[in-house]
Amino acid sequence: MSELDRQSTDDGDMSLMAHFAELRTRFIYIIMAVVAVFLPLMYVSRSLYDLISRPLVALLPHNASIIATQVASGFLAPIKLAFFMALFICVPFIIAQIWGFVAPALYKHEKKAVIPLLLSAIVLFYVGVAFAYFVVLVPALKFLVLFAPDNVLPMTDIESYLDFVIKLFLVFGLMFEIPVATMLLVLMRIVTPKQLATKRRYVIVGCFFVSAIITPPDGASMLMLAIPMCILFELGLMAASMFIKSDKSIAQ
């Protein structure tokens, strides 16, 4: 191996090690941020769980309540909620750290295209979670609780309810990313807005199919997810079409 080849290899190894070092540093920043938010939330974790369980408690019969089927459940469930709340609050910071690691490898025009998508993704995720809590959660719980057989007394486990709520929030948060996903598909030239428009009927059927699988088994919950999904797809399609038109006008 020549001296020049050896120097190139050493430079490549140093560059790779520098990337790993930066990735490690940013990962540590993320952990520190989550812990910094989690610790204060831990002290109010019981109040947070009371807030999140209020819609269910309001629907339970007077002789029913949320129960803990394991000794540590009453302690661990609020702590688990505080941890997920910390992650939820730190989403912008986490994305900022990921962006800080990836951005140097992008061209200037790529950064201009990606930054609005990242900001939109953050806002849409929070909007999706808020929609799940304020619009979807109560009707879904009403169906699950009030349509139970008369001889069944609802006694929901504290951890089971928390898992249900977290999954519901996560599903709606991710589903509200449909416009961002649509824009990414167009920007990466995997599909065109015209191709997506011609497949609209299949997308609508797919939205209702996915909603029927991941929501509680009632029509109201399915519609509350499927209809926003269809609207968000149309918004993403409109945004992608406008972007393509503006891109063509700039090129001309």
C-alpha positions as a LaTeX table, in Angstrom:
\begin{tabular}{lrrr}
\hline
Residue & $x$ (\AA) & $y$ (\AA) & $z$ (\AA) \\
\hline
Met1 & 0.00 & 0.00 & 0.00 \\
Ser2 & 1.36 & 3.39 & $-1.01$ \\
Glu3 & 1.72 & 6.29 & 1.40 \\
Leu4 & $-1.14$ & 8.12 & $-0.35$ \\
Asp5 & $-3.48$ & 5.13 & $-0.04$ \\
Arg6 & $-2.56$ & 4.70 & 3.62 \\
Gln7 & $-3.28$ & 8.38 & 4.28 \\
Ser8 & $-6.70$ & 8.14 & 2.55 \\
Thr9 & $-7.59$ & 5.10 & 4.66 \\
Asp10 & $-6.54$ & 6.89 & 7.86 \\
Asp11 & $-8.61$ & 9.96 & 6.89 \\
Gly12 & $-11.63$ & 7.73 & 6.21 \\
Asp13 & $-11.25$ & 5.97 & 9.56 \\
Met14 & $-10.92$ & 9.31 & 11.35 \\
Ser15 & $-14.00$ & 10.65 & 9.57 \\
Leu16 & $-15.99$ & 7.54 & 10.49 \\
Met17 & $-14.87$ & 7.76 & 14.11 \\
Ala18 & $-15.78$ & 11.46 & 14.17 \\
His19 & $-19.29$ & 10.63 & 12.94 \\
Phe20 & $-19.69$ & 7.96 & 15.61 \\
Ala21 & $-18.44$ & 10.39 & 18.25 \\
Glu22 & $-20.93$ & 13.05 & 17.15 \\
Leu23 & $-23.76$ & 10.49 & 17.05 \\
Arg24 & $-22.86$ & 9.38 & 20.57 \\
Thr25 & $-22.78$ & 12.99 & 21.78 \\
Arg26 & $-26.18$ & 13.77 & 20.32 \\
Phe27 & $-27.62$ & 10.55 & 21.77 \\
Ile28 & $-26.33$ & 11.60 & 25.20 \\
Tyr29 & $-27.96$ & 15.03 & 24.74 \\
Ile30 & $-31.27$ & 13.32 & 23.98 \\
Ile31 & $-31.03$ & 11.11 & 27.08 \\
Met32 & $-30.16$ & 14.11 & 29.24 \\
Ala33 & $-33.10$ & 16.10 & 27.88 \\
Val34 & $-35.57$ & 13.25 & 28.43 \\
Val35 & $-34.29$ & 12.69 & 31.98 \\
Ala36 & $-34.42$ & 16.44 & 32.71 \\
Val37 & $-38.09$ & 16.51 & 31.69 \\
Phe38 & $-38.94$ & 13.14 & 33.25 \\
Leu39 & $-37.74$ & 13.95 & 36.77 \\
Pro40 & $-40.16$ & 16.87 & 37.37 \\
Leu41 & $-42.99$ & 14.92 & 35.72 \\
Met42 & $-42.36$ & 11.99 & 38.04 \\
Tyr43 & $-43.44$ & 14.11 & 41.02 \\
Val44 & $-46.78$ & 14.86 & 39.35 \\
Ser45 & $-47.18$ & 11.44 & 37.73 \\
Arg46 & $-50.23$ & 10.55 & 39.84 \\
Ser47 & $-51.97$ & 13.77 & 38.81 \\
Leu48 & $-51.09$ & 13.05 & 35.18 \\
Tyr49 & $-52.63$ & 9.60 & 35.44 \\
Asp50 & $-55.75$ & 11.07 & 37.07 \\
Leu51 & $-56.03$ & 13.44 & 34.10 \\
Ile52 & $-55.56$ & 10.72 & 31.50 \\
Ser53 & $-57.98$ & 8.33 & 33.25 \\
Arg54 & $-60.71$ & 10.92 & 33.84 \\
Pro55 & $-62.65$ & 10.04 & 30.64 \\
Leu56 & $-62.81$ & 6.37 & 31.68 \\
Val57 & $-63.69$ & 7.04 & 35.34 \\
Ala58 & $-66.60$ & 9.25 & 34.23 \\
Leu59 & $-68.10$ & 6.32 & 32.30 \\
Leu60 & $-67.69$ & 3.60 & 34.93 \\
Pro61 & $-70.65$ & 2.55 & 37.12 \\
His62 & $-70.65$ & 3.89 & 40.68 \\
Asn63 & $-69.56$ & 0.49 & 42.05 \\
Ala64 & $-66.68$ & 0.06 & 39.55 \\
Ser65 & $-63.19$ & 1.50 & 39.45 \\
Ile66 & $-59.78$ & 1.18 & 37.85 \\
Ile67 & $-57.87$ & $-1.62$ & 39.56 \\
Ala68 & $-54.26$ & $-2.80$ & 39.87 \\
Thr69 & $-53.87$ & $-6.53$ & 39.25 \\
Gln70 & $-50.22$ & $-6.56$ & 40.34 \\
Val71 & $-48.61$ & $-5.21$ & 43.49 \\
Ala72 & $-46.37$ & $-2.69$ & 41.72 \\
Ser73 & $-48.85$ & $-1.61$ & 39.03 \\
Gly74 & $-50.21$ & 1.31 & 41.02 \\
Phe75 & $-46.68$ & 2.70 & 41.32 \\
Leu76 & $-45.26$ & 1.78 & 37.92 \\
Ala77 & $-48.14$ & 2.91 & 35.68 \\
Pro78 & $-47.91$ & 6.64 & 36.62 \\
Ile79 & $-44.11$ & 6.47 & 36.29 \\
Lys80 & $-44.49$ & 4.89 & 32.86 \\
Leu81 & $-46.90$ & 7.66 & 31.88 \\
Ala82 & $-44.41$ & 10.31 & 33.07 \\
Phe83 & $-41.70$ & 8.71 & 30.92 \\
Phe84 & $-43.86$ & 8.70 & 27.79 \\
Met85 & $-44.91$ & 12.29 & 28.51 \\
Ala86 & $-41.22$ & 13.23 & 28.71 \\
Leu87 & $-40.59$ & 11.59 & 25.33 \\
Phe88 & $-43.65$ & 13.36 & 23.93 \\
Ile89 & $-42.46$ & 16.76 & 25.13 \\
Cys90 & $-38.90$ & 16.14 & 23.87 \\
Val91 & $-39.95$ & 15.20 & 20.32 \\
Pro92 & $-38.85$ & 18.59 & 18.85 \\
Phe93 & $-35.49$ & 18.38 & 20.62 \\
Ile94 & $-34.97$ & 14.77 & 19.48 \\
Ile95 & $-35.74$ & 15.70 & 15.88 \\
Ala96 & $-33.45$ & 18.73 & 16.15 \\
Gln97 & $-30.58$ & 16.48 & 17.26 \\
Ile98 & $-31.21$ & 14.04 & 14.42 \\
Trp99 & $-31.36$ & 16.97 & 12.00 \\
Gly100 & $-28.11$ & 18.38 & 13.36 \\
Phe101 & $-26.42$ & 15.07 & 12.64 \\
Val102 & $-27.87$ & 14.60 & 9.14 \\
Ala103 & $-27.93$ & 18.21 & 7.86 \\
Pro104 & $-24.19$ & 18.57 & 7.05 \\
Ala105 & $-24.51$ & 15.76 & 4.49 \\
Leu106 & $-27.32$ & 17.53 & 2.59 \\
Tyr107 & $-27.13$ & 20.10 & $-0.17$ \\
Lys108 & $-28.54$ & 23.58 & 0.40 \\
His109 & $-31.62$ & 22.99 & $-1.76$ \\
Glu110 & $-32.27$ & 19.69 & 0.05 \\
Lys111 & $-32.18$ & 21.48 & 3.41 \\
Lys112 & $-34.70$ & 24.04 & 2.17 \\
Ala113 & $-37.06$ & 21.21 & 1.21 \\
Val114 & $-36.59$ & 19.12 & 4.36 \\
Ile115 & $-36.86$ & 21.81 & 7.06 \\
Pro116 & $-40.55$ & 22.65 & 6.35 \\
Leu117 & $-41.33$ & 18.91 & 6.31 \\
Leu118 & $-39.69$ & 18.41 & 9.70 \\
Leu119 & $-41.58$ & 21.32 & 11.23 \\
Ser120 & $-44.83$ & 20.07 & 9.69 \\
Ala121 & $-44.16$ & 16.56 & 11.01 \\
Ile122 & $-43.75$ & 17.85 & 14.58 \\
Val123 & $-46.90$ & 19.98 & 14.45 \\
Leu124 & $-48.99$ & 17.24 & 12.83 \\
Phe125 & $-47.88$ & 14.66 & 15.39 \\
Tyr126 & $-49.00$ & 16.89 & 18.27 \\
Val127 & $-52.26$ & 17.70 & 16.47 \\
Gly128 & $-52.90$ & 13.98 & 15.98 \\
Val129 & $-52.37$ & 13.23 & 19.67 \\
Ala130 & $-54.62$ & 16.14 & 20.69 \\
Phe131 & $-57.29$ & 14.92 & 18.26 \\
Ala132 & $-57.11$ & 11.45 & 19.80 \\
Tyr133 & $-57.52$ & 12.79 & 23.35 \\
Phe134 & $-60.20$ & 15.44 & 22.81 \\
Val135 & $-62.23$ & 13.84 & 20.00 \\
Val136 & $-61.69$ & 10.08 & 19.79 \\
Leu137 & $-60.96$ & 8.80 & 23.31 \\
Val138 & $-64.37$ & 9.40 & 24.91 \\
Pro139 & $-66.49$ & 7.87 & 22.08 \\
Ala140 & $-64.16$ & 4.86 & 21.93 \\
Leu141 & $-64.41$ & 4.33 & 25.70 \\
Lys142 & $-68.18$ & 4.75 & 25.60 \\
Phe143 & $-68.46$ & 1.95 & 23.09 \\
Leu144 & $-66.13$ & $-0.36$ & 25.00 \\
Val145 & $-67.70$ & 0.29 & 28.42 \\
Leu146 & $-71.39$ & 0.93 & 27.77 \\
Phe147 & $-71.85$ & $-1.87$ & 25.24 \\
Ala148 & $-70.52$ & $-4.53$ & 27.60 \\
Pro149 & $-73.03$ & $-7.24$ & 28.71 \\
Asp150 & $-75.25$ & $-6.26$ & 31.64 \\
Asn151 & $-73.78$ & $-8.96$ & 33.88 \\
Val152 & $-70.21$ & $-7.71$ & 33.31 \\
Leu153 & $-68.86$ & $-5.11$ & 35.73 \\
Pro154 & $-66.03$ & $-3.07$ & 34.12 \\
Met155 & $-62.87$ & $-3.31$ & 36.21 \\
Thr156 & $-60.12$ & $-1.96$ & 33.97 \\
Asp157 & $-56.51$ & $-2.63$ & 34.95 \\
Ile158 & $-54.42$ & 0.50 & 35.47 \\
Glu159 & $-51.62$ & $-0.66$ & 33.13 \\
Ser160 & $-53.98$ & $-2.02$ & 30.47 \\
Tyr161 & $-55.76$ & 1.32 & 30.25 \\
Leu162 & $-52.47$ & 3.21 & 30.01 \\
Asp163 & $-51.26$ & 0.91 & 27.20 \\
Phe164 & $-54.57$ & 1.44 & 25.38 \\
Val165 & $-54.28$ & 5.24 & 25.62 \\
Ile166 & $-50.62$ & 5.32 & 24.57 \\
Lys167 & $-51.33$ & 3.12 & 21.53 \\
Leu168 & $-54.31$ & 5.30 & 20.59 \\
Phe169 & $-52.23$ & 8.48 & 20.83 \\
Leu170 & $-49.36$ & 6.93 & 18.88 \\
Val171 & $-51.64$ & 5.67 & 16.11 \\
Phe172 & $-53.28$ & 9.06 & 15.60 \\
Gly173 & $-49.98$ & 10.90 & 15.92 \\
Leu174 & $-48.45$ & 8.75 & 13.18 \\
Met175 & $-51.55$ & 8.81 & 10.97 \\
Phe176 & $-51.46$ & 12.60 & 10.96 \\
Glu177 & $-48.06$ & 12.33 & 9.27 \\
Ile178 & $-49.75$ & 11.27 & 6.02 \\
Pro179 & $-49.22$ & 14.67 & 4.31 \\
Val180 & $-45.52$ & 14.54 & 5.18 \\
Ala181 & $-45.24$ & 10.98 & 3.87 \\
Thr182 & $-47.02$ & 12.02 & 0.67 \\
Met183 & $-44.63$ & 14.93 & 0.16 \\
Leu184 & $-41.62$ & 12.68 & 0.78 \\
Leu185 & $-42.81$ & 10.17 & $-1.83$ \\
Val186 & $-43.12$ & 12.99 & $-4.37$ \\
Leu187 & $-39.80$ & 14.64 & $-3.44$ \\
Met188 & $-37.99$ & 11.31 & $-3.75$ \\
Arg189 & $-39.66$ & 10.89 & $-7.17$ \\
Ile190 & $-41.13$ & 7.52 & $-6.20$ \\
Val191 & $-44.57$ & 8.69 & $-7.37$ \\
Thr192 & $-46.05$ & 11.82 & $-8.91$ \\
Pro193 & $-49.11$ & 13.74 & $-7.67$ \\
Lys194 & $-50.94$ & 12.66 & $-10.81$ \\
Gln195 & $-50.24$ & 8.98 & $-10.08$ \\
Leu196 & $-51.47$ & 9.39 & $-6.51$ \\
Ala197 & $-54.62$ & 11.14 & $-7.73$ \\
Thr198 & $-55.45$ & 8.26 & $-10.08$ \\
Lys199 & $-55.10$ & 5.81 & $-7.16$ \\
Arg200 & $-57.33$ & 7.90 & $-4.86$ \\
Arg201 & $-60.09$ & 5.28 & $-4.58$ \\
Tyr202 & $-57.60$ & 2.63 & $-3.47$ \\
Val203 & $-56.13$ & 5.00 & $-0.90$ \\
Ile204 & $-59.59$ & 5.71 & 0.54 \\
Val205 & $-60.37$ & 1.99 & 0.77 \\
Gly206 & $-56.98$ & 1.46 & 2.42 \\
Cys207 & $-57.70$ & 4.21 & 4.97 \\
Phe208 & $-60.96$ & 2.56 & 6.01 \\
Phe209 & $-59.34$ & $-0.88$ & 6.07 \\
Val210 & $-56.49$ & 0.30 & 8.32 \\
Ser211 & $-58.94$ & 2.17 & 10.55 \\
Ala212 & $-61.09$ & $-0.93$ & 10.96 \\
Ile213 & $-58.06$ & $-2.93$ & 12.11 \\
Ile214 & $-56.42$ & $-0.55$ & 14.57 \\
Thr215 & $-59.40$ & 1.22 & 16.17 \\
Pro216 & $-61.93$ & $-0.18$ & 18.66 \\
Pro217 & $-64.61$ & $-2.27$ & 16.92 \\
Asp218 & $-67.22$ & 0.44 & 16.47 \\
Gly219 & $-68.15$ & 2.49 & 13.45 \\
Ala220 & $-67.69$ & 5.86 & 15.15 \\
Ser221 & $-64.03$ & 5.25 & 16.06 \\
Met222 & $-63.31$ & 3.89 & 12.60 \\
Leu223 & $-64.80$ & 6.98 & 10.95 \\
Met224 & $-62.93$ & 9.28 & 13.33 \\
Leu225 & $-59.65$ & 7.86 & 12.04 \\
Ala226 & $-60.55$ & 7.07 & 8.41 \\
Ile227 & $-62.05$ & 10.46 & 7.53 \\
Pro228 & $-59.08$ & 12.51 & 8.85 \\
Met229 & $-56.73$ & 10.10 & 7.04 \\
Cys230 & $-58.54$ & 10.75 & 3.74 \\
Ile231 & $-58.53$ & 14.52 & 4.35 \\
Leu232 & $-54.84$ & 14.47 & 5.25 \\
Phe233 & $-54.06$ & 12.49 & 2.10 \\
Glu234 & $-55.85$ & 15.12 & 0.02 \\
Leu235 & $-53.95$ & 17.91 & 1.80 \\
Gly236 & $-50.66$ & 16.15 & 1.16 \\
Leu237 & $-51.62$ & 15.67 & $-2.49$ \\
Met238 & $-52.48$ & 19.37 & $-2.85$ \\
Ala239 & $-49.21$ & 20.42 & $-1.20$ \\
Ala240 & $-47.21$ & 18.07 & $-3.43$ \\
Ser241 & $-48.95$ & 19.38 & $-6.57$ \\
Met242 & $-48.26$ & 22.99 & $-5.56$ \\
Phe243 & $-44.62$ & 22.15 & $-4.87$ \\
Ile244 & $-44.17$ & 20.50 & $-8.28$ \\
Lys245 & $-45.76$ & 23.48 & $-10.05$ \\
Ser246 & $-43.58$ & 26.00 & $-8.20$ \\
Asp247 & $-40.50$ & 23.88 & $-8.86$ \\
Lys248 & $-41.25$ & 23.82 & $-12.59$ \\
Ser249 & $-41.85$ & 27.59 & $-12.70$ \\
Ile250 & $-38.50$ & 28.23 & $-10.97$ \\
Ala251 & $-36.74$ & 25.89 & $-13.41$ \\
Gln252 & $-38.21$ & 27.78 & $-16.37$ \\
\hline
\end{tabular}
